[in-house]
Amino acid sequence: MRGFLDAADAAWSAERGVLADGTPWPVPVTLEVPAGAVPAGAEQLVLQDLEGSPLAVLSITERATLASSGTPAAAAAGAGPAMVRLAGPVTALRQPEHGPFRALRRRPADVRAELAGGNVLAYATRRPLNKRHIGQLRHFASQLNARLLVLPLVIGPAAVVTRPEALVRTVLAAGQNLPAGTLVVPVPLGPRPAGPDADLQAQAIVAAAYGATHLLADAPEVAGTAGALPGGKNGALTLPGVPIPVIGAGEWAYDPRSEVWRPLALIEPGAERGELTDAELAALLDSGADVPAWFAPPEVIRELRRARPPRAERGLVIFFTGLSGSGKSTVARGLAETLTERGDRTVSLLDGDQVRHLLSAGLSFSRADRDLNIARIGFVAAEVARHGGIAICAPIAPYAQARAAVREMVTKVGDFLLVHVSTPVEVCEARDRKGLYAKARAGLITGFTGVSDPYQEPRDADLVLDTSTMTRQQAIDAVLKLLVTGGWLADKVSEAAEPNGAGSSRPGGSMLRLGPAVRRL
């Protein structure tokens, strides 16, 4: 592959798994950009990294106008925003800088050279390796007399641990239990939109490029692969357009009598113990419960806990949204004060008006600037969560897309809770001390949410509050209940101290809570 495919090659690859000249290539490699991003007469396009540093130059030999659906026909019909697909050879300017684990991100040619001369069994993964994986890799590598090549796939979300660098750490930890000479090479391969078959084909092609002679795949991934043909011993299959055989790992389970993982057929029926699902493993980590030793080695469990600490220790963003005057700022401030008094974690309050004077000064109330305001709030909140703190945000945030972008940003590093303060607009207007609603209805303020600009009510809120039917304290208590039941806060049942010790009904003086402990004065 020397560049981005033209329309003919892309169509043949997508429909038949080969290029127009018959070369097997089941993964279309294309470049699509917004129609206005590249001038119509441009002959070259500089490809840059996220910091704007040039990486390569595309010599444009073909361009085709597309739409959001990705077809020229859809573009002609005016369906969705116009995109342009560019094709042509790519000339590298320098090697990319990969960030974390840069030393492991090796060129395929270098890995091939190191592994040359014998069988190489590869395994590509988006999830942490457990004892089942380790047992299967050791077993099949022994049968093939092969070296092992483990490829953590670091584009897209990683199962359970979320972040790609955490996935790599767990794989390296598991590597301590794999044969000497095992290579771990992170690969920037994202999930294929066409589904599991295309995923498996792409993984096999990439594994072969790194020098693998065989690819090990989990049983469900192989079972339904279209066009698979028997390819040799060990249950290997030959897939269309894939240069190496794929081995189905088969069904394995834990045998508690022998205390090993082995093929299900070798275990006495009814005695087997199944693997934890991703959801079950996540629930154990979220609650701080022990991960069973039969499931994963201690080195892997340690990395799992680092990557996914219990909710009570994990960064959290509580994002209030609602109309002006709904009470979201009042409840947010009260919640911040209560959490600060508890002292579980650091608390940062990012209130809408406060943020506009500092973080987002100079922005207007246009749709674009409102979205930018929410994005900036989300970025700061995500950084608070990344470092284990609690960020409480209280902007209006009227647009669902902007809220979803913040949720996506935060959930890469912590947890996100959306609280919709659904107080009716009539009540909000009656409370309006600044007279903003009156000015908006008089036409003095344009683009005012709830009057001349829409508010898109959340359909994904974790909690809905109507402050017209509850007190400030009841609203705060409702949020605290959500935090306790969800495991983000410990359920501390103790009596709060009042000024000068007044109001205490317990013998022996008033109570002062310092962090998690309760001390008598």
C-alpha positions in Angstrom: 0.0 0.0 0.0 1.6 3.2 -1.2 -1.2 5.7 -0.7 -5.0 6.2 -0.5 -7.2 4.1 -2.8 -9.0 5.6 -5.8 -12.7 5.1 -6.4 -12.3 1.9 -8.4 -9.9 0.2 -6.0 -12.0 1.3 -3.0 -15.2 -0.2 -4.6 -13.5 -3.5 -5.5 -12.0 -3.7 -2.0 -15.3 -3.1 -0.2 -17.4 -5.4 -2.4 -15.0 -8.2 -3.4 -12.1 -8.0 -1.0 -9.5 -7.3 -3.8 -8.2 -4.3 -5.7 -9.1 -3.6 -9.3 -6.0 -5.5 -10.5 -7.0 -8.6 -8.5 -4.6 -8.1 -5.6 -6.2 -9.4 -2.3 -7.0 -6.3 -0.2 -10.2 -6.5 1.9 -9.7 -3.3 3.8 -10.5 0.0 1.9 -7.9 2.6 2.8 -9.4 6.0 1.9 -9.1 9.7 3.0 -12.2 11.8 3.3 -12.1 15.5 4.2 -14.7 18.3 4.3 -15.4 19.6 0.8 -14.1 23.1 1.6 -10.9 21.9 3.3 -8.9 21.5 0.1 -9.0 24.0 -2.8 -10.4 22.5 -6.0 -7.1 23.1 -7.9 -4.8 21.7 -5.2 -2.4 19.0 -6.4 -0.9 18.1 -3.1 -2.0 17.9 0.5 0.3 18.0 3.6 -0.8 15.5 6.2 0.0 16.7 9.8 -0.1 15.2 13.3 -2.3 16.7 16.1 0.3 19.3 16.9 0.4 20.5 13.2 3.8 19.0 12.4 4.0 17.7 8.8 4.2 13.9 8.5 3.7 13.2 4.8 2.5 14.6 1.5 -0.4 13.3 -0.5 -0.2 13.8 -4.3 -3.8 14.1 -5.3 -4.6 12.0 -8.4 -8.4 11.8 -7.9 -11.1 13.5 -5.9 -14.8 12.4 -5.6 -17.5 14.4 -3.8 -19.3 12.4 -1.2 -22.0 12.9 1.5 -22.3 11.8 5.0 -23.3 8.4 3.8 -20.1 8.1 1.9 -21.3 7.7 -1.7 -21.3 10.0 -4.7 -25.0 9.2 -5.3 -25.9 10.5 -1.8 -23.9 13.6 -2.5 -25.9 14.3 -5.7 -29.1 13.9 -3.7 -27.9 16.5 -1.2 -28.0 14.0 1.7 -25.8 15.3 4.6 -22.7 17.6 4.6 -20.5 17.2 1.5 -17.2 15.4 1.9 -14.4 14.8 -0.6 -12.6 11.6 -1.0 -9.0 12.1 -2.1 -6.8 9.5 -3.7 -3.1 9.2 -4.6 0.3 8.2 -3.5 1.7 9.3 -0.1 5.3 10.4 0.5 6.5 10.2 4.0 8.4 13.3 5.4 9.4 11.8 8.8 8.5 9.1 11.2 5.5 9.9 13.4 5.9 10.5 17.2 3.6 8.1 19.0 3.4 9.4 22.5 3.2 6.8 25.4 5.1 3.5 24.7 6.9 5.1 21.8 9.7 2.5 22.1 7.2 -0.3 21.4 5.6 1.3 18.4 8.0 -0.3 15.9 8.0 -0.3 12.1 6.6 -3.5 10.6 9.7 -4.1 8.6 11.9 -4.0 11.7 9.6 -6.5 13.6 9.5 -8.8 10.5 13.3 -8.8 10.4 13.6 -9.7 14.1 11.0 -12.5 13.8 12.2 -14.0 10.5 13.2 -17.6 10.2 10.4 -19.5 12.0 6.7 -19.6 12.9 5.2 -16.6 14.6 1.7 -16.7 16.3 0.1 -13.3 16.6 -2.9 -12.3 18.7 -4.6 -8.9 18.3 -6.6 -7.6 21.3 -8.7 -4.7 22.5 -9.1 -6.2 26.0 -6.8 -7.0 28.8 -5.3 -10.6 28.7 -6.5 -13.0 31.4 -5.4 -16.5 32.3 -7.5 -18.0 29.6 -5.7 -15.9 27.0 -2.3 -16.8 28.5 -3.1 -20.5 28.5 -4.3 -20.5 24.9 -1.3 -18.5 23.7 1.2 -20.8 25.4 -0.7 -23.9 24.1 -0.9 -22.9 20.5 2.6 -21.4 20.4 3.9 -24.8 21.7 2.0 -26.7 19.1 3.4 -24.5 16.3 6.8 -24.2 17.8 6.3 -20.4 17.3 7.3 -17.2 18.8 4.4 -15.0 20.1 3.5 -11.5 18.8 0.8 -9.7 20.8 -0.7 -6.7 19.2 -2.7 -4.4 21.5 -5.1 -2.4 19.2 -4.8 1.2 20.5 -7.3 3.1 18.3 -10.8 3.1 19.7 -11.9 2.2 23.2 -10.3 -0.6 25.1 -12.6 -3.0 26.9 -12.9 -2.5 30.7 -9.8 -0.2 31.0 -11.0 2.3 28.4 -7.7 4.0 27.6 -5.2 2.6 25.1 -2.1 3.1 27.4 -3.9 1.2 30.2 -4.5 -1.7 27.7 -0.8 -1.8 26.8 0.2 -1.9 30.5 -2.2 -4.8 31.2 -0.8 -6.7 28.1 2.8 -6.1 29.3 1.8 -7.4 32.7 0.4 -10.5 31.2 3.5 -10.9 29.1 5.4 -11.8 32.3 3.5 -15.1 32.1 4.2 -15.8 28.4 7.2 -17.5 26.9 10.6 -15.7 26.6 10.9 -13.9 23.4 7.3 -12.7 23.2 7.0 -9.3 21.5 4.3 -6.7 22.4 3.8 -4.2 19.6 0.9 -1.6 19.9 -0.9 -1.1 16.6 -3.0 1.9 15.6 -5.9 -0.2 14.1 -9.4 0.9 14.8 -12.6 -1.2 14.6 -13.9 -1.7 11.1 -17.3 -0.3 10.4 -18.2 -3.4 8.3 -18.3 -5.6 11.4 -16.4 -8.6 13.0 -15.5 -10.2 9.7 -13.8 -7.1 8.4 -12.1 -6.7 11.8 -10.7 -10.2 11.7 -9.4 -9.7 8.1 -7.8 -6.4 9.0 -6.1 -7.9 12.0 -4.7 -10.8 10.0 -3.4 -8.5 7.3 -1.7 -6.3 9.9 -0.3 -9.3 11.8 1.2 -10.6 8.5 2.8 -7.2 7.9 4.6 -7.5 11.2 5.9 -11.0 10.4 3.2 -13.3 11.7 2.7 -16.7 10.1 -0.5 -17.5 12.0 -3.2 -15.4 13.8 -5.0 -16.7 16.9 -8.6 -15.5 17.2 -11.3 -16.0 19.8 -13.9 -18.7 18.9 -16.9 -16.3 18.3 -14.8 -14.2 15.9 -14.0 -17.2 13.7 -17.2 -19.1 13.9 -19.3 -16.9 11.7 -16.6 -15.7 9.3 -18.0 -15.8 5.7 -15.9 -17.6 3.1 -13.6 -19.3 5.7 -12.0 -22.5 4.4 -10.1 -25.2 6.3 -6.4 -24.3 6.0 -4.5 -26.9 7.9 -3.9 -28.5 11.3 -4.8 -26.9 14.7 -8.2 -25.9 13.3 -6.6 -23.2 11.1 -8.8 -21.5 8.5 -8.0 -19.6 5.3 -9.9 -16.4 5.0 -10.5 -14.6 1.7 -7.9 -12.0 1.0 -5.9 -12.9 4.2 -2.3 -14.0 3.7 -1.9 -16.1 6.8 -4.1 -18.9 8.4 -6.4 -18.0 11.3 -6.6 -20.4 14.2 -9.8 -20.5 16.2 -9.0 -20.8 19.9 -12.0 -22.9 20.6 -14.0 -23.0 23.9 -12.0 -23.0 27.0 -13.0 -22.9 30.7 -11.4 -23.0 34.1 -11.1 -26.4 35.7 -11.3 -25.9 39.4 -10.2 -29.4 40.2 -6.9 -29.1 38.3 -6.8 -25.3 38.8 -5.9 -24.6 35.2 -7.6 -23.3 32.0 -8.1 -25.9 29.4 -10.4 -26.9 26.4 -14.0 -27.3 27.6 -14.1 -30.9 26.2 -11.4 -32.0 28.7 -13.3 -30.8 31.8 -15.9 -33.0 33.5 -19.3 -31.6 32.5 -20.7 -29.3 35.1 -17.4 -28.7 36.9 -16.2 -25.9 34.6 -16.1 -22.3 35.6 -16.8 -19.7 32.8 -14.8 -16.6 32.1 -15.9 -13.3 33.7 -17.6 -11.1 31.1 -16.4 -7.5 30.6 -19.4 -6.3 32.5 -18.8 -8.6 35.5 -15.1 -7.7 35.6 -16.0 -4.0 35.4 -18.5 -4.3 38.3 -15.9 -6.0 40.5 -13.4 -3.2 39.8 -16.0 -0.4 40.2 -17.0 -1.7 43.7 -13.4 -2.5 44.8 -14.2 -6.2 45.2 -11.5 -8.8 44.7 -10.8 -10.1 41.2 -10.6 -13.9 41.6 -7.1 -15.3 41.2 -8.3 -18.0 38.9 -9.3 -15.3 36.4 -6.0 -13.3 36.0 -2.5 -13.2 37.3 -1.7 -10.8 40.2 0.4 -8.6 37.9 -2.6 -8.1 35.6 -5.0 -7.5 38.4 -2.8 -4.8 39.8 -2.8 -3.0 36.4 -6.6 -3.4 36.1 -7.0 -1.7 39.5 -4.7 1.1 38.4 -6.6 1.6 35.2 -10.0 1.3 36.7 -10.0 2.2 40.4 -13.1 1.8 42.5 -15.7 4.5 41.9 -15.2 5.9 45.3 -11.6 6.8 44.2 -12.3 7.6 40.6 -12.5 11.1 39.0 -16.1 12.2 38.4 -17.8 15.0 36.5 -21.3 16.0 37.6 -22.8 18.0 34.8 -25.9 20.1 35.6 -27.9 21.4 32.6 -31.1 23.4 32.5 -32.7 26.7 31.7 -31.6 30.0 33.1 -33.3 30.3 36.5 -33.9 26.6 36.8 -31.9 26.4 40.0 -29.0 24.4 38.6 -26.3 26.9 39.9 -27.9 26.9 43.4 -28.0 23.1 43.6 -24.5 22.8 42.2 -23.1 25.3 44.7 -24.8 23.5 47.6 -23.5 20.1 46.3 -20.0 21.5 46.1 -20.1 22.8 49.6 -21.5 19.5 50.9 -18.8 17.5 49.2 -16.1 19.8 50.4 -17.3 19.4 53.9 -17.1 15.6 53.6 -13.5 15.8 52.3 -13.6 12.6 50.3 -11.9 14.2 47.3 -11.0 17.6 45.9 -14.0 19.5 44.4 -14.0 22.0 41.6 -17.0 24.1 40.7 -17.3 25.3 37.1 -20.4 27.5 37.2 -21.8 28.9 34.0 -21.5 32.6 34.7 -18.2 32.3 36.5 -16.7 30.3 33.6 -17.9 32.9 31.1 -16.0 35.7 32.9 -12.7 33.6 33.1 -12.4 30.5 30.9 -14.6 31.6 28.0 -14.4 35.4 28.1 -15.1 37.1 24.8 -17.4 34.4 23.5 -20.8 35.4 22.1 -24.2 33.6 22.4 -24.0 32.2 18.9 -24.4 28.4 18.4 -20.7 28.0 17.6 -19.5 30.0 20.6 -22.0 28.2 23.0 -20.6 24.9 21.8 -17.1 26.1 22.3 -17.9 27.3 25.8 -19.2 23.8 26.7 -16.2 22.2 25.1 -13.9 24.3 27.2 -15.8 23.5 30.4 -15.7 19.9 29.4 -11.9 19.9 28.8 -11.2 21.5 32.3 -13.7 19.1 33.9 -12.0 16.1 32.2 -8.6 17.2 33.5 -10.0 17.4 37.1 -11.5 13.9 36.7 -8.2 12.6 35.2 -6.5 13.4 38.5 -9.1 11.8 40.6 -11.1 14.9 41.6 -14.8 15.8 41.3 -15.8 18.6 38.9 -19.3 20.1 39.2 -20.4 22.0 36.1 -23.5 24.2 35.8 -23.9 25.7 32.3 -27.2 25.9 30.4 -25.7 23.6 27.8 -28.8 23.7 25.6 -27.6 21.4 22.8 -27.5 17.6 23.0 -24.5 17.3 20.7 -22.3 19.5 22.8 -23.3 17.6 26.0 -22.6 14.3 24.3 -19.2 15.6 23.3 -18.4 16.4 26.9 -19.6 13.0 28.1 -17.3 11.3 25.5 -14.4 13.5 26.5 -14.8 12.7 30.2 -15.5 9.0 30.0 -12.1 8.5 28.6 -10.5 9.4 31.9 -13.3 9.1 34.5 -17.0 9.0 35.1 -19.8 11.4 34.0 -23.2 12.0 35.4 -25.7 14.3 33.7 -28.3 16.0 35.9 -31.2 17.7 34.1 -32.7 20.5 36.2 -36.1 20.4 34.5 -37.8 23.3 36.2 -40.6 24.7 33.9 -39.8 27.8 31.9 -42.7 29.7 33.6 -41.1 29.1 37.0 -37.7 30.1 35.7 -39.1 33.3 34.3 -40.9 34.2 37.5 -37.6 33.7 39.4 -35.6 35.9 37.0 -33.9 38.6 39.1 -31.8 39.9 36.3 -34.8 40.5 34.0 -33.3 38.5 31.2 -36.5 36.7 30.2 -38.3 40.1 30.0 -35.6 41.5 27.8 -35.6 38.5 25.6 -39.4 38.7 25.1 -39.1 42.4 24.3 -36.5 41.6 21.6 -33.7 43.3 23.5 -31.8 40.0 23.8 -31.6 37.6 20.9 -30.8 33.9 20.9 -32.0 33.5 24.5 -32.5 29.8 25.5 -36.2 29.0 26.3 -37.5 32.1 24.5 -35.9 32.7 21.1 -33.5 29.7 21.1 -34.3 26.1 21.7 -33.4 24.0 24.7 -32.9 20.3 23.7 -34.1 18.3 26.7 -31.7 15.5 27.6 -32.8 11.9 26.9 -29.8 10.5 28.6 -29.9 12.2 32.0 -28.8 10.2 35.0 -31.0 12.3 37.3 -33.9 14.7 36.7 -34.7 17.4 39.2 -37.6 19.9 39.2 -36.8 22.6 41.8 -40.3 23.9 41.6 -41.5 20.9 43.5 -38.6 20.4 45.9 -36.4 22.4 48.2 -32.7 23.2 47.6 -31.7 20.6 50.2 -34.0 18.0 48.8 -32.4 18.5 45.4 -28.9 18.2 46.9 -29.9 15.1 48.8 -31.2 13.5 45.6 -27.8 14.0 43.9 -26.0 12.7 47.0 -28.2 9.6 47.0 -27.3 9.0 43.4 -23.6 9.3 44.3 -23.9 6.9 47.2 -26.0 4.3 45.4 -23.7 4.4 42.4 -20.6 3.9 44.6 -19.0 7.3 44.0 -19.4 8.2 47.7 -19.2 6.1 50.8 -22.5 6.0 52.8 -21.4 7.9 55.9 -24.1 7.9 58.5 -23.1 10.4 61.2 -24.5 13.5 62.8 -23.3 16.8 61.4 -22.0 19.3 64.0 -23.8 22.6 64.4 -22.2 25.9 65.4 -20.9 26.0 69.0 -22.1 22.4 69.4 -25.7 23.5 69.5 -28.4 21.0 68.6 -26.6 17.8 69.5 -28.8 15.3 71.2 -26.1 12.8 71.9 -24.4 12.6 75.3 -20.8 13.5 75.7 -20.7 16.7 73.6 -21.0 17.7 70.0 -19.6 15.8 67.0 -17.1 17.1 64.6 -16.4 15.0 61.5 -12.9 15.2 60.1 -12.7 13.3 56.8 -14.0 9.8 57.2 -13.5 9.7 61.0 -15.8 11.0 63.7 -14.3 12.6 66.8 -15.9 13.9 70.0 -15.1 17.3 71.3 
